C-alpha cells in the first residue's frame, strides 16, 4: 500500500505540474521549456521557508507559489512580446540559467548537495507523518487546481487567451493587450508549478538540482503533448501515462540500464506517433501543429 500511495502522490504532483504548463501550451499557444525551473523555484523557496524560517506547511507552500510568481513576472517582462521560436528559446535559456543557479548559489540552495531536513507536511490538527494524509492533500490540491484552471480558461480571460492562441494580430485588432495577457498566463502557470514544487519538496524532504533540470521540463511537455492540450483532462491523462509507464516496466524483469533506455525509446516513439497521427494528443482539444504563434 505504501508503494501505491507513493505513485498516487507523484501522479498528483505531476498532474498539477502538467496542468500548469497547459495554460501556456494549450490555451495561449506558447511552447515553454521553463516549467522545470518554476517547479524547482517553488520547491527551493518552500524548503528554505521551513528549514531556515521554520514556517508551517501552509505558509511554506505559499512561499513557493509566490516565489514562482515573482520570477514569472521577471521572465514575462522580457518575453511577453516574443512568440514562436523566440519565446521557446527564451524559456529554454531561463531553464538553463535557473538550473545553473541551483548548483552555484550554494549559500541558498546548498549547491549539488541540496537541502536536507525539510519538515514534512503538517497541520495543527492532523499529525504530519501519515502518507495517507499527504495523498489526500495532494489529490485535493490537484482537484482544486483543475477546477480553478477550468474556470479561468472558460471565462473571459480564457477566451482572450484562446484568441491570442489562434492569431495574436487579430486579438490586438480587437483591442486586447496581448503582452499583458501573456504575462497573466505565465503567472498562472508559474504559480501552479510552484505549488507542485512545494508539495514535492515537503513529500521527499530532500531536494537537489538534479530534480529540476532541462529533462524535467521536457518530461512535463511530453505529458501535455501525449495527453493532449487545451483541456484539463489532457495533462492529467498524460501525467498518468508517463508516471505509470516506468513503474510497469519494473515488473518486466529488465535490468535497470535496459529499462531506462527502453523508457526513453517508448517516450520518443509515443511523441512521434502522436505528432503524426493525433497531434491533439489522446484527449486534447487543441491541434498543436505550430505556426507563427508557436
N, C-alpha and C positions, 0 to 999 in steps of 0.2 A: 504493500500500500504506500510505503514511503516513496518508492520509485515512481509510482503513478502520480502521486501528488507533486513530485518534483517536475515531472513532464508537464503536468497541468499548469504549474506556476510559470514555467518557462514559456509555455504557449500563451498564457495571458500577457506576459511581459512583451513578447514579440508581436502579439496581435495588436497591442496598443502602439508599439513602435511602427508597425506596418501601416496601421490606420493613420498615424501622424504623417507618414510620407505620402499617402494617397491624397491628402489635402492639396499637396503641390502637384503630384503627377496626374491624378485622375480628375481633379476639379479645377486646377489652374493651368494645367498643361506645361508645367515646369519640371524638367528632369533634374533631380538633385542627387548629388553624391555626398551630402554633408550630414546625413541623418545619424551616422555613427558618431560624428563629432558632438552633436547635441545630446545624444544618448550618453556619451561619456561626460559631458559637462554637467548634466543632471546628476549622474552618479557621483562624480567627484565633489560637487557642491553639497549634495546631501550627506556624503561621507564626512566632509570637513565640518559640517554643521553639527553632526552628532559626536564626532571624535574630539574636536577642538572646543566647540562651544557647548557641548552636552545638551543640545536641544532635543526635545521629544520628537517622536517619529513624524507627527503631523507637520511640525514646523520644519523639520529636515526635508520632508517631501516638498513642502512649499519652496524651500530654498533652492532645491534642484530645478523646479519649474521656473522660478523667477530668474535664475542664472541663465538657463537656456533661452528664456525670452529676451534677456538683455543682449546676449551675443547674437541672437537672430536679428535684432534691430540693427546692431553694428554691421552685420553682413548685409542686411537688406538695404541699408542706406547706400551701399556701394553697388549692389547688384539689382535693385528693383527696376532699373531701366534696361537691364540686359535681358536677352531672350535667346532661345535656341542654343547653339553650341557655346556661345559666350557665357551664358548662365551656367551651363553644365560644367565648363572648365573652371569657372569661378568657385563653384561649390566643391569641386574636386580639390582645388588649391586650398580652400578653407579646411577641408577634411585633413589634408596632409599637414597643414600648419598646426592645427589643434593636436593631431597625433604626435608631432614632434614636441609640442609644448607639454603634453602629458609626461613625456620622457625627460625633458630638460629642466622643467620647473620643479626640481626635487624638493624645495622648501614648501611647496604647496601640494604637489601630487605624490611625493615620495619617490619619484622617478621610476626606474624599472622595477623597484621593489614594491611599489604600490602602497596602498593604505590598508593596514590590518586593524582588527579590533573594532570594526564598525558595529555599533549596537544593533541587535536585531529589532525588527518591528515590535512595538509595544504600545499598549494603551493602558490607561489608568485602571480600567475596569476589566481588562482581559489580559491574562498572562501572555507574554510575547514569545513563548517557547514552542507553541504548537504549530506544526506545519499545516494543520487544517485551518488554523486562523489565518495564516498568510494566504493560503489557497483561496479561501472565501473572499478575503480582502482584495487580492489581485484580480479575481474574477469580477468582483463588484466594481473595481476601478475600470476594468475593461468594458463592462456594460455601460457605465456612466459615460466613458469616452465615446463609445459607439453612438449613444443617444444624443450626446452634445454635438458630435460631428454631423450626424444625420440631420439634426435640427438646424445647424448653421448652414450646411450645404444645400438644404432645401428651401432656405429662406432668401430674403433679398440679397444678402452677401453672397450666398451660393450661386444665385442666378447671375450676379455680376461677375463672379469668378468664371462661370461657365462661358459667359460672353467673351471674356479675355482669352479663355482657352481656345475658342473657335476662331476668333480674329480680334486681336488687340486694337487694330486700327479702327474697326467698326465700333468697338467698345469706346474708344476715345471720341469717335464721332458722335456717340450718344451722350457724351458729357461725363463718362466715367474717368475717374482718376486712376489710371492703370498702375503707376508705380505705388501709390498708396494701397491699392487693393492687393497687389502682390506682397507688399510689406505685411499686411494683415494676415494673408495666407501663410507667410513664412513664420510669423509669430505664433499663430495657432499650431502649426506643425511642430515648431521647436518646443513650445510649452508641453505638448503631449509627449514628445520624445524625452523631454526632461523628466516627466513623471515616470516613464518606463525605466529610465536610468536610475532614478532614486529607488524605485521598487527593487530593481536588480541589485543595487548596492546593499540594501538592507536585508535582502534574502541571502546572498552569498557571504556577506560580512567581510569580504576582501575583494579589492579591485586593483587592477594594474593596467597599464596602457595596452596590453595585448588584447583586451576585450573590446576596444573601441577603435579599431584600425579601419583602413580603407575596405578591407574584406567584409567588415560588419555592414558598411553602407551598401556594398554590392549584394550581400545576403538579403537585406531588407528590401532593396529594389527588386530582387528576384521574387520575393514574396508577393509584392504588389503586381508584378508582371504576370506571374503564374496564376495567382488567384483572380486577378482582374481588377482594373481601376475604375473609378467613377461611382462606386457604391460601397457601403460599409462591409458587405459580405465578402467582397473580393479579397481584401487584405487578410481577413480572418481565415478564409479558406487557404490562401497562400501560406500564411503562418503555420497553420495546422499541417499542411503538406510538408513543408521544409523542416518542421520540428519533429514530426513523427517519422519521416523517411530515414534519417540517420539512426534513429532508435530501432527501427525494424531491421536495419542491416546488422545490428548487434546479434540478432538471433540466427543469422545465416551461417555463422561459424567462420567468417573470414578473418584473416589476420588484420591487425589494426591498420597497418600501412596500406594493405589492399582495399580495405573498407573505405579509407579516406579517399583514395584515388577513384574508386567506384562511385563514391558520393559526388565528387566533382564532375565525373562523366555524366551521371544522371542529371545533375543540375543543368549542365550545359545543354544536354540533349533535350531536356524539357523546355528550356528557354528558346532554343532554335525551333523546335517543333511548334510551340505556341505562336512564335512570331510568323511562321509560315502559314499555319492553318487556322489559328484562332488568335489574332492579335489583341482582342479584347480580354484575353485570359479565360479562365474556367467559368467564372460567373460575373465578369465585368460588364459594364455598360459602355465604356469609352474605348474606342478603337484607336489605341495609341500608336500611330504609324509614323509620326514625325512630321516635319514641315517647318514653317517659319517660327511657330510658337514653341517648338520642341527644343 
